[in-house]
Amino acid sequence: MDLQRQFNFIVKQKGWWKPGQPVVVAVSTGVDSMTLLHLLAHLPPAVRPTIVVAYVDHQLRDQSVDETHYITSYCSEHGLMLKQAIWPKDDHPETGIEAAARTFRYRFFENVLRETGSDCLLTAHHGDDLVETVIMKLVRGGQLASLTGIRETRPFSSAKIIRPLLPFGKQQLRSYAQVKGIKWFEDETNRQLSVERNRIRQGVMPLLKAENPQLLPHVLSYTNQLVDSLEAVHFLIKPLVHSAIDFTDGLRTKIDLDQLKGVPHSVVKCLLQEVLERQLHIPNVSTDQLSAVLDLIEQNRKPQGELDLEAGWQVRRVYQSLIICKEPQNFVDKPEKDRIFMVILDRWYSLDPFTQFGVFTTRKPAAHGQSTTFYLRDTDLPMQVRRIKVGDRLSIGHGQHQKVNRVLINAKVPNDQRKRTSVLVDARGTVLSVLGLKNAVVSSDYKDTKPYFLIEAQRK
């Protein structure tokens, strides 16, 4: 079966588009993309799309003038819609030019998709590209998912990228182009051995193909199996994701570690990958970083800790919660410096957005909230609210006291919130209450005391 017939069969089998539907084809005038263009144009009418050619003149080589002239003439001659863009030399960076060129190129493709109403972007990546990519990933190391290499389809903006040539090798495409008399341009930079992919292409690939001519279909089969396995894992851990994880928004996630008790280490690892890579899209999570997050989860002696990831992401263990957030300073209220105020009796105060308190001279009905009675002398007034201090202690009765810091530890208050904890003190500085957490036991045995009622309630 010749290449065109194989291509026709694949397109019909996959059903990527409907006949006449616009598809955007990324064309560079190299042999791969020009062959893809020819194959698409010669599809049977029942599966042939409307072709939109997207071409970028990167102005990186002198021959780009000839390439631009050629693709313009080609599209005019074959009645194809051409969308083209020029990347001005003045916009070229001094370093990282390949990455910058790719960013410009795909931003242009996104615009063309939007302008033409297409949801398919076709690229000419082929089987050799796939194997080269897998080898590069193996050499560099990383997550297992990276070994899927170049996927046949993947989401892109509001559309999808399709690579219909993955089942074919470079030599197949070149031979077809020669037989059909397709003109193309060679990119001389593809021969430069300073580029890692070129070294693999010229030095490693010939040896592997000589060892087994079926290298390309074998690697394609392995990557497809890996994709299927990863998708199966993704599906199977969904119930655990829903029960253990609270996706508050795209920048902050909380995992309930109690829900992970008894869950095998390998499953927790898969869950973390699901959250970090697929849900939050955190870039470049290394194997070492993933192991560090697992250590943070599994350590029992130290219930709090944190570590930094890429791009401003941070992972924080706070007792039985694991919080993953972007630029965590945005989610932590900065403590008001030396926040002190005098408490006026029979008046409500806000403790936080959800809680209020007040000290009253008459008892309130139970419906108002939790009530604690203090017996105080006039000299104990006025009361104040302030931040905790080192050495603060709370009377717990029978002449015993408890350090306020121990109250916070027992209540599992996160480290970053402890400095923001408020205490209610009398005029002599004696702690009457760690507000919202624990209240002192104040004896009523003394003479000349009056009852005062601390009410703590949820705000309505």
N, C-alpha and C positions, 0 to 999 in steps of 0.2 A: 504494500500500500504506500503510495507516494505521500509526500509531506502535506499537500493540499487536502487530500482525502482524509488523512489522519486528523488534520486540523478541523475539517468540516465535521467529522464525527464527534470530536471533543466538544466543539461549540454547541452542537445539537444536544449532546448528552447533558451538558452542564446547565444549559438554559439561562445563561448569564443575562441576556437581554432579549427583548422582543424584536421581531423584524421591523426595520425602519426606525427603531429607537436610536436617539443620538448617543454616541459613545465618543469620548475624548481619547485620542491616541497620542501618547508622548513620543515624539519623533526627534531623533538627533542627527539623522542622515547616515548613521552607521549601518552596518549590514543587518544587525538584529532588528532594529526598528523599521528599516525599509522593507525587510522581508515580512514583518508583521503587517505592515500597511498593505503589501501585495496580497497576502493571504486573506485579509479582511475584505478587500475589494473584490476578491474572487469567490467569496462564499456564495452558496445557493441563495436565491432571493428569499426563501422561506426562513433563513436565519441571518440574513445580511442586515447589519445595522446601518444607520446614517453616520458616516465617518467625519469626525472633526479632528483635524490635525493641530496639535499644540507643539510649537517649536520655539526654542529659546536660543538666541545668539548670545553666548556668554562673552564674546569678544576676548577669548583667551588664546586664540590661535589666528595666524594670518589667513588661513584657509577658510575661516568662518564666513568671510564675504562670499566666497564661492559656494559654500554650503547653503547660505541663506538664499542666494540666487537660484540654486538648484531646487530647493524644496518649494520655493515660490512657483517656479515653472512647472514642477511636477504636479502640484495641487491644481494649478490652472488647467493643465493638460488633461487631468483625470477628473475634473469637476468636483474636487474636494474642498470643503470649507477649511481655510487656514487661519489659525490664530497664532500670532507670533509676538515675541517680546524681546527687547534688547537689554542686556545687563551692562550698563555703562562702565567703562574702565575706571572712571572716577569713584565708582562705588565699590571697587574691588578692595578688600582688606589686605593688609600686608602679611598677615598670617591667617591660617584657617580658611583658605580660599575655597577648598572643596566643599566644606560644610556650608559656607556662605552661599556658594553657587547652588547647592541643593535646596537651601531655604528659599532663595529667590525663585528657583524653578518650580517648586511645589506650591508656593504661594500663587504663582501665575496659573498653574494648573487648577487650583481651587477657584480662581476667578473665572477661568474658562468654563468649568463645570457649572458655575452659577449662571453665567451669561447664556449658556446654551440649554439650560434646563436638564443637563445630563446627570445621571447618578453613577456612571461607570468611567473610571480612568484606566486605560489599558497601558501597560508598560511591557517592554520586550525582554524582560529577564528570562533567562533560559536555564537548562539543566546544569551547564557548567558554572553559571553564576551561583546556583544553589550549593553545589558541592564546594566551591571556593569559599563561600560564606560559612558553611559548616566547619571547614578546616580552620578558618580564621578564628571562629568561636572556640573551637577545641584548644587551639594554641593559647588564646588569651585567658581562657577559664571564665567561669561565671555560673549563672543559673541554668538548670536543665532546659528550661523553656527556650533559651537562646539557640539551642541546637535544632530547633525547627527551621532555622535558616530563613529562607524567603518563602513566605506562605503564598499559596495560590490566590487567595483573596484576603483582604483585610479592610477594616473600616478606614475611611479617609474623609475628614470633615463630615458633611452630611451625605457623602456618597461612599463608594468602595473602590479600592484598587484591585484590578484583575490582572493576573500574569498568565496568559493562555499558552505561553511557549515553554513553561517549565518542563513538560515531558520531552522536550527536544534538546539535542546538544548543539553546541556552537558549530561544529563541522557540518551537521545536517542543514542548518540555516544557510551557511556559506555555500554549500554545494547547490542548494535549491536556488539561491540568488544567482549563482553562476549559470545554471541551466536556463533560468528564466530571463537572463540578461538584465537583471536589476542593477542599477548603478548605486554605488554607495561611496562614502568617504571613510578613510581610515584615520583614527585618532592616534597620532604618534605617541601621545603620552601613555598609551596602553602598553608601550614597550619599555618604559622606564622602570628599572629594577629598584629604584628608591621607594617605590610603592609596594606595600605588602601584598596586595592582591595580585599584582603583576608577577612578583616572585613566585607565589604559589601557582599561578596560571602557567608560567613558563618552566618552573623547576620541579614542582610536585605533581601536578595533574598528569603530565605525560607518563610518569612512572606508575601512577595508580591505574591509569587506563590500560597500560601495557600489562599490568598484573591481572586485570579483569576488565574486558571491554564493556561489561554490564555495570560498570561503576555508577553511571548516572541514574539508571532506573532503580538500582539497589538503594542508593542514598535517598532518592525521592520516596521510595517505599518506607524506609525507616523514618523519615521526617513526617510522613503522613500518619504512621502508627503513633508517633510521639504526640502529634497534634490530637489524635483521637483519645489517647490516654489522658492527656492534660484536660481535655474537655470533660472526660468522664469524672475525673477527680473534682473538677469545678462543680459539676452537677451534684455529686455525692456529698460534698461538704456544705451544700447550701443550707440544710436544716441547722447545722452547727453555727454557721454564719449568722443566721437569723436569730438564734437563741442567745448567742454570746456577744453579739456586736451591736452597738448603738451608733448608727451613722448619723451623727447630729447634723453634719453638713459636709461639703467637699474638702474642708480644711481641718476637721477635727473628728476623731473617732475614739470611742471608748469600748474596751473589751472587758467583759466580766470574767475574771479569772476563775471564779467559783464554777462557772459553766464548763471549764476545761479540765476539772479534776477527773482523773481516770482516763482521759483521752490520750491515746498513744502519742509519743513525741513526734513521730513522722506526720501524724494528722495535724497536730498543732502547727508544725512547720508549713504544711500545705495551706492551712488557714491563714497564717501570717503572709505567705506569698500572695494569696488571694486579696488580702486587705491592702498590703503595701503596693503591689504592682497593678492589680486589675481594678481595685476600687479607688484608691487614692492616687494612682499613677505616679508614685514616687520614683524618680529616675535613679539608675545605677546602684541598686541595692545589691551589695556584694554578698558572697557566701559568708564571709567573716562577720559582716554586719547582721545578717540574718541569724547567725549563731549567737551573736551578742544579745539580740532581742530575746531569743529563746532562753539564754542564761538569765536574763532579767526576769522572765516569767517564772522560771523554775527555782530560783533562789528563794529559800525559806528563811534563812537567818537574817537577811536584810530586806525588809518589806518595801523599801523605797529606793529609787534610783532612776537614773536617766542616761540617755545616750543620744548623740546627734547623728542624723543621716544627711543625705545630700539636699541642696536647695532649700535650706532653712527648716527642714523637717526635724522633729524631735520625738523620741519615744520616752515616756515617763511611767514608771511603776509606782503606783500609790496604793499600797496595801493590796487589796484584791481587785484593783482596776489597772488596766494598761491603757494609757492615753497616748494617742498618736496625733500630733497636731503640727500645723504649719506655723512657723514663727510664734512659738508659744507665748512670747511676751504679750501678744495680742489678746490672749485668753486669760491672763492673770491680772487682776486688779492690782495696781501699785498701791501699797499701803499709804494712807495719808499720814504724813509725818507728824508724830506726837499728837495724834487725835485725842483731845481731851475736851469734855464739856460737862457742865454741871447739870444734874438731873433735877428738873422741876417736878414736884409731886403732882399726881393726878393728871399726867399728860403722857401720850403715846410717843414713842421714838422708833424710828426704823433701824433695825439691826442689820438687815440686808434686804435685797429686793423681795424676799419672801416672808420675812419674820419681823415682828414688831414687839416692843416691850414697854413697860411703864411701871412706876412705883406709885402705889395708890394708898390713900389713908383709910379707905373703907374696902371691905372684901367685895370682890366681883363674883358674879355667878360663874359656875364652872364652864359655861358656854364661851366665856371670853378667852379662855386658854388655861395653860398650866399656871398654878398659883403656888408661891412659896412665901412663908411668913417670916419676917425678920423682926426681932424685938430690939429697938434702938433707943438710946437716950437722945435728948436734944443736942448734946455736944457731938453726937455722931453725924449730925447733918451740917452742911449739905452733902449729899452723895455725888459722886462723879463717875463718869465712864472714861476709861483710858485703855491704851494698848497694854498687853502683858509686859512684865519686866522680869529680868532674871531674879530668881529668889522669891517670886510670888508664891504664897501658900494659901491653902483653903482649909478652914476649920471643918472637920468631919465628925465632930462630937467627941465627948469623953476626953477632952484635952488633946486629941489627936489632930494632926494636920497632914495635908497631902500637897505636894508640889503641883503647881498649876501645869508645869510641863508634863508631869505624869498623867494629869487629867487629859491633856491633848493626845498623848501617846495612846492611852487606853481607848480614847474615842476615835483613834486612827485618823486624826486630822493631818492632812498632807503638810509637808514641810513648808511649802510656799504659802500656806494659809495661816500658819501658826503666828507669824508676826502681825497678821491682821486680826487676830482674835482680841475681842474686847472683854474687859472685866469691869464689874461694878464694885466700887470701893466706897467706904465711908470717909468721913472728914479726916480720920487719922491714917487713911491709906490701907485699912484692913480690907482684904478681898471678901466681898459678900457673894459674888457670883461670877463664874466664867460663863458669860451670857450665851445661852443656847446649848450649854453642855452640862454644867453642874453647879449647884448652889451650896453655899456654906450652911452649916448647922449653927444657928445663933441662939444661945440659951435665953430662956425667958425668966431665969431665976433672979436676975438683977432687978433692983428697985428703980423706980423712976423711968421705966422703959415703956414704949408704946409700940403697938404692932404696925408694921408696914408690909404691904402686900406687893411682891414682885409678880407681875403677870407677863408671861411670854406666850405669844399667839401667832398663828399664821395670818399674814395679811390677806384681806379680802379684795 
